[in-house]
């Protein structure tokens, strides 16, 4: 029996080692941005935009393989590769870094606003206790900074794994209560954009939050952190498939929850409390607690990668080793966490802040698709591992999708600001 337990333990450890980077990126990607965008889509249009999610996850898989493949073969991370091998690489790398950092820090403010509102509403709704959103934010920030101060990637990975499991159980458990009918899913596979002023923004937000430029840049970094080399490319592909599939499943579960309740009730998601009430008509406070548990896991698991974005990209650009315990990481990470106080202190509409930030991410995707196509097709860099027919087909299809979603994002943002 002990031998069997040890064998099972080794298999679990091997599995977690294989999908570690994937879990890290699930934790980063499925955050409150995904939740608010998918809940908004489901509450307004049912499952009619399911096609957007499927395409986004398909192209996410392609791009994760591409960036991971390049790093595993060459040992170079994305920003450093741009700078070294592209004619205007320094300009492109700096533009990409600035765009991603601005987008992520905007998202961070929205994440903390949604998280603190949600915890406050849940405490009031289920326990009858009024909780200060400001003090809730302060407690979360202190806890995150302590883990940041510890500074070990392996500890981040373990912590994010726990949060992703908690998030998955919360969302999938919620979806079981409102499983969409097969006819609704089939109807959602037909590409269409509803005739609604917010539709373009939400479509771009769905693409931006799933097929996120930042995910692919981060993919390069976490594959490097994991130390994967050329002989582990198959492992990298398995990890990419697991990550993209779970992103699709968890995002679909949030959309289905909203489609099965708020869409049928004619109540689109406008405020944080709308998400808390998504399951209440069917299953009461217990369902709300399950959903909130998933949202907390999603939000906290997203905060850590976001506060690491600026220092990681800076080291990536400089070609320097990433030392999370260094003063730069602690200072920039601490300043990033402080932005989480913006919405609790000054107020705002965090749901639409998040949707807009995800739409902005969709506009960056074309910029980081062309460079990886060029790099993967350079035989002097890739040797026998240069991109083949199917990889190139997938990457060019991704670029076309990126251009379309960038256009919808631009139209949506202009409509919102106008």
C-alpha positions, 0 to 999 in steps of 0.5 A: 500500500505504501509503495502504491501511495508513493507511486501515485504521489510520483505520478501526481508530482510528474503531472504537476511538473508537466502542466506547471506553466499552464496552471500559472497562465490559467491563473493569470488569464482566468481572472476577473477580466475573464469573469466580467467579460464572459458574464457580460456576454452571457447575460446580454446574448446568451450563448450566441458568442460561444464561437468567439470563445472557441476561436480565441482558445484555439488561437491561444493554443497556437500562440502558446505553442509558438512562443514556448517552442521558440524559447525552448529551442533558442533559450531566448525570451520574447522581448530579448529576441525582438531586440536582438533579431528584428530590424526595429526590434528595440522600438517594437520591444519598448512599445510592446512593454509599455502597452502591456504594462499600461493595459495590465495596471489598468486591469489591476485597478479593476480587479481589486475593485471587483474583488473587494465589492464582491467580498463586501456584497457576499458578506452582506448578502449571506452573513449580514455583515458590512465589510469595508472595501478599503480595508479588504483591499489593504488586507489583500495587498499586504498578503500579496506583498508578503508572498512577493517578498518571499520571491520564489517562482516555485512557491508562486506556482504552487500557490497559483495551482491551489487557487486555480483548483479552487477557481475551477471547482467553484465555476464548474460546480456553478455551471452544473446548476445551469447547464446550457442546452445542446441547441444553445451551444450549437447556435452559438457556433455560428459567427455573428455579432448581435445588433447592440451598441456594446456588442463590438466591445464585448466581442473584443473583450472576450478575444482580448481576455482569452487570446491575450498578448500578455499571455504569450509574452508570459509564456516565453518567460515561464517556459524559461523559468521552468528550464524547458529545452529542445528535448521537452517540446512535446511536454511544452505542447501538452502543457499548452493544450491543457492550459488553453482547454481549461481556459475554454472550459472555465470561461464557458462555465461563467458564460453559461451561468450568466446565460442560464440566469440573467439572460433569461431574466433580462438583467445584463451585468452592469455592476459587481452585485449582478455577478453575485446574483447570477445563481441566486434565483436557482440555488440560493446562497450556497450557489453564490458562495461557490461562485464567489469562491471561484471569483476570489481564486481567479482574482488573487491568482491574477494579481501575482502575475500582473504585479510581476509584469513590469520587472519581468519585461524589463529583465526580459528586454535586458536579457538579465536573469529574473531575481524576484527577491531583488529590490526592483521586483519588490519596489515595482511589485509593491507600487503595482499592488498600491494601484489596487486602492484606486477603485476602493478609494476613488470609486468607479465602475470596475466591471466596465473598466475590466471589459475596456481593458480586455478590449485594449489587449485585443488591439495589441495581439497583431503586434506580437503575432508577426514577430513570432512568425518571422522568428520561427521561420529563421533557420539560422535561429531554429535549425531543424525546429523551424516552423512547418506548414501547419504551424505557419497556417495556424499563425497566419490564421491567428494574425487574421483573427487578431486584425479582426478583433483589433478592429472590433476593439477599436470600434467598441472603445470609440463607441464607449468613449463617444 
